[in-house]
Amino acid sequence: MSQKLEASPKSEIIYPESDGKPMAENTEQFTWIVVIKENLEILFADNADVFVAGDLLWYPVEGKNKLCQAPDALVVFGRPKGKRGSYKQWEEEDIPPQVVFEVLSPGNTLKEMAKKLQFYDRYGVEEYYLYDPERIDLNGWQRSDNKLTVIEEMNGWVSPRLGIRFEMTESGLEIYRPDGRRFLTPIELDRRAQEAEQQAQAAQQRIQQLEARLRELGIDPEPV
C-alpha cells in the first residue's frame, strides 16, 4: 500500500522589529532625531494619510527579512497614521517612504552610509537628507530620472514633498515649516505653550477687570 506524504507546512517568516542597534550614540544625535521626527509629526498632525516614524525598520520586499533599513526619520504619504512594529511595504499598498532622514554619529562609517544611500535609491525614496551635527554639514539627494541625485545647494533648499526649508547658520542647521515657523526642540515647544497659556490667562483677567469696572458704573457687560 502506498503512503501519501503530506507536505510540511511552510515556516512563517519572522520580521524582527529591532536591529539590535542603538537609536543614537550621543545626545546631539538623539536631540536632532527627536527634533526632526516630532516636528514632522506636528507638521502633518491634521493629515490622516501621512505616516511619520523614527527608527522604524522598513522591509521593502516580502520574504526577505534581512533586507531592511531603519531611517532616523521617515515620512510616507498615502498611508494612515497608527502603531506599527515595522514598516512592511507589501502590507502598505507597496508604497515606500518618500522622504527619509539620517543624522550622523561618530560611529557611522562611509561604507555604512554608502549602503544606506544605495538602499534608499533602489527602493524608491524620493528625498534623502543626511545631517552631520558635529561638522554642521547637510547633504541631500532628490530622485531624478529614476535615481537619487545630489542636491547641489542645500542652504535655502525647500523640500518638494514636505515644503520645509533648510537654512545653514554658523550655529548649525535650522529647519522652517511652510508657514515660516522654525522647528523647535521639546523644551522650546513647552516654553511656547506655557507663554501662550500665561497670555491667555492674563487676557482673561483683563476681561474680568473690565467687566467689574463696567458693573461699578452701572453698565451690564452682558446685556440680554
C-alpha positions as CSV (number, residue, x, y, z in Angstrom):
1,M,0.0,0.0,0.0
2,S,1.4,3.3,-1.0
3,Q,1.6,6.0,1.7
4,K,0.7,9.6,0.8
5,L,3.2,12.1,2.1
6,E,1.8,15.3,3.5
7,A,3.6,18.5,2.5
8,S,5.3,20.1,5.5
9,P,3.8,23.4,6.5
10,K,5.7,26.4,5.2
11,S,7.6,28.0,8.0
12,E,6.5,31.6,8.9
13,I,9.0,34.3,8.1
14,I,9.8,36.5,11.1
15,Y,10.4,40.2,10.5
16,P,12.3,41.5,13.6
17,E,11.1,44.8,15.0
18,S,14.6,45.7,16.1
19,D,18.0,45.5,14.5
20,G,19.8,45.5,17.9
21,K,21.5,48.8,17.2
22,P,21.1,51.9,19.5
23,M,18.9,54.7,18.2
24,A,21.7,57.2,18.8
25,E,25.3,57.2,20.0
26,N,25.3,60.6,21.7
27,T,23.0,63.3,23.0
28,E,23.5,65.6,20.0
29,Q,22.4,63.0,17.5
30,F,19.5,61.9,19.6
31,T,18.3,65.5,20.0
32,W,18.3,66.0,16.3
33,I,16.5,62.8,15.6
34,V,13.8,63.8,18.1
35,V,13.5,67.4,16.7
36,I,13.1,66.3,13.1
37,K,10.7,63.4,13.8
38,E,8.5,65.2,16.3
39,N,8.3,68.4,14.3
40,L,7.3,66.4,11.2
41,E,4.6,64.8,13.3
42,I,3.3,68.2,14.3
43,L,3.5,69.5,10.7
44,F,1.3,66.6,9.4
45,A,-0.8,66.1,12.5
46,D,-4.1,67.1,10.7
47,N,-3.4,64.9,7.7
48,A,-4.6,61.4,8.4
49,D,-2.9,59.9,5.4
50,V,0.7,60.9,6.2
51,F,2.6,58.4,8.4
52,V,5.7,59.7,10.3
53,A,8.1,57.4,12.2
54,G,11.5,57.4,13.8
55,D,14.0,54.5,13.9
56,L,11.4,52.1,12.4
57,L,12.6,49.1,10.4
58,W,11.5,49.3,6.8
59,Y,11.2,46.0,4.9
60,P,10.7,46.7,1.2
61,V,10.4,43.1,-0.1
62,E,8.2,40.3,1.2
63,G,10.1,37.2,2.2
64,K,13.4,39.0,2.7
65,N,13.7,39.6,6.4
66,K,17.3,40.6,6.3
67,L,16.7,43.3,3.7
68,C,15.9,46.3,5.7
69,Q,16.9,49.8,7.0
70,A,15.8,51.9,9.9
71,P,16.0,55.6,8.9
72,D,16.3,58.0,11.8
73,A,13.0,59.5,10.5
74,L,10.8,58.6,7.6
75,V,7.6,60.1,6.0
76,V,5.1,58.1,4.0
77,F,2.4,59.9,2.0
78,G,-0.7,57.9,1.3
79,R,-0.6,55.7,4.4
80,P,-2.6,56.1,7.6
81,K,-1.2,57.0,10.9
82,G,-1.1,54.3,13.5
83,K,1.0,51.9,15.5
84,R,3.5,49.6,13.7
85,G,6.2,47.3,14.8
86,S,7.9,47.7,11.5
87,Y,7.0,49.1,8.0
88,K,6.3,46.1,5.8
89,Q,5.9,47.7,2.4
90,W,3.8,44.9,0.8
91,E,1.2,45.5,3.6
92,E,1.2,49.2,2.9
93,E,-0.1,49.1,-0.7
94,D,3.5,48.8,-1.8
95,I,4.2,52.4,-1.0
96,P,7.8,53.1,0.1
97,P,8.7,56.0,2.4
98,Q,9.1,59.1,0.1
99,V,11.3,61.0,2.4
100,V,14.0,59.8,4.9
101,F,16.4,61.5,7.2
102,E,19.6,60.3,8.8
103,V,21.6,62.0,11.5
104,L,25.3,61.1,11.5
105,S,27.1,59.9,14.6
106,P,30.9,59.4,15.1
107,G,30.3,55.6,14.8
108,N,28.9,55.8,11.3
109,T,31.3,54.6,8.6
110,L,31.5,55.7,4.9
111,K,30.8,52.1,3.9
112,E,27.6,52.0,6.1
113,M,26.3,55.3,4.7
114,A,27.0,54.3,1.1
115,K,25.0,51.2,1.6
116,K,22.1,53.2,3.0
117,L,22.2,55.5,0.0
118,Q,22.1,52.5,-2.3
119,F,19.2,51.0,-0.4
120,Y,17.2,54.2,-0.5
121,D,18.0,54.7,-4.2
122,R,17.0,51.2,-5.1
123,Y,13.7,51.0,-3.1
124,G,12.1,54.2,-4.2
125,V,12.9,57.0,-1.8
126,E,12.2,60.4,-3.4
127,E,14.2,62.6,-1.0
128,Y,17.0,61.7,1.3
129,Y,18.6,64.1,3.8
130,L,21.8,63.5,5.8
131,Y,22.9,65.8,8.6
132,D,26.2,65.8,10.4
133,P,25.7,67.9,13.6
134,E,29.4,67.7,14.5
135,R,30.6,69.2,11.3
136,I,27.4,71.2,10.7
137,D,27.1,69.6,7.3
138,L,23.9,68.9,5.4
139,N,23.6,66.8,2.3
140,G,20.6,65.9,0.3
141,W,19.5,63.7,-2.6
142,Q,16.4,64.0,-4.8
143,R,15.0,61.4,-7.2
144,S,15.5,62.4,-10.8
145,D,15.4,60.1,-13.9
146,N,14.5,57.2,-11.5
147,K,17.6,57.7,-9.3
148,L,18.7,59.7,-6.4
149,T,20.9,62.6,-7.4
150,V,22.8,65.1,-5.2
151,I,21.2,68.4,-4.4
152,E,23.9,70.9,-5.2
153,E,22.9,73.6,-2.8
154,M,21.2,72.7,0.4
155,N,21.2,76.1,2.0
156,G,17.8,77.5,1.4
157,W,16.5,74.3,-0.2
158,V,12.8,73.6,0.1
159,S,11.7,70.0,0.1
160,P,9.2,69.4,-2.7
161,R,7.4,66.8,-0.7
162,L,7.4,68.3,2.8
163,G,7.5,72.0,2.0
164,I,10.1,72.6,4.7
165,R,13.1,74.9,4.2
166,F,16.7,74.2,5.3
167,E,18.9,77.0,6.4
168,M,22.6,76.6,7.4
169,T,23.9,79.0,10.0
170,E,27.1,79.3,12.0
171,S,25.5,77.6,15.0
172,G,24.0,74.8,12.9
173,L,21.0,73.7,10.9
174,E,17.7,75.4,11.1
175,I,14.5,74.0,9.6
176,Y,11.5,76.0,8.8
177,R,7.9,75.0,8.2
178,P,6.0,76.2,5.2
179,D,4.4,78.9,7.4
180,G,7.8,80.2,8.4
181,R,7.9,78.8,11.9
182,R,11.1,77.1,12.9
183,F,11.4,73.5,14.0
184,L,11.7,73.7,17.8
185,T,13.1,71.4,20.5
186,P,10.7,69.8,23.0
187,I,11.9,72.4,25.6
188,E,11.2,75.3,23.3
189,L,7.8,73.9,22.4
190,D,6.9,73.6,26.1
191,R,8.0,77.1,26.8
192,R,6.0,78.4,23.9
193,A,2.9,76.5,25.2
194,Q,3.5,78.0,28.7
195,E,3.8,81.5,27.3
196,A,0.6,81.1,25.3
197,E,-1.2,79.8,28.4
198,Q,0.1,82.7,30.5
199,Q,-1.0,85.2,27.9
200,A,-4.5,83.7,27.7
201,Q,-4.8,83.8,31.5
202,A,-3.7,87.5,31.5
203,A,-6.2,88.3,28.8
204,Q,-9.0,86.7,30.8
205,Q,-8.0,88.6,33.9
206,R,-8.2,91.9,32.0
207,I,-11.6,91.0,30.7
208,Q,-12.8,90.2,34.2
209,Q,-11.4,93.5,35.5
210,L,-13.1,95.4,32.7
211,E,-16.4,93.7,33.4
212,A,-16.1,94.5,37.1
213,R,-15.4,98.2,36.3
214,L,-18.4,98.4,34.0
215,R,-20.6,97.0,36.7
216,E,-19.4,99.7,39.1
217,L,-20.5,102.2,36.6
218,G,-23.9,100.5,36.4
219,I,-23.4,99.0,33.0
220,D,-24.2,95.4,32.4
221,P,-21.3,93.9,30.4
222,E,-23.5,91.0,29.3
223,P,-26.8,92.6,28.1
224,V,-29.6,90.2,27.1
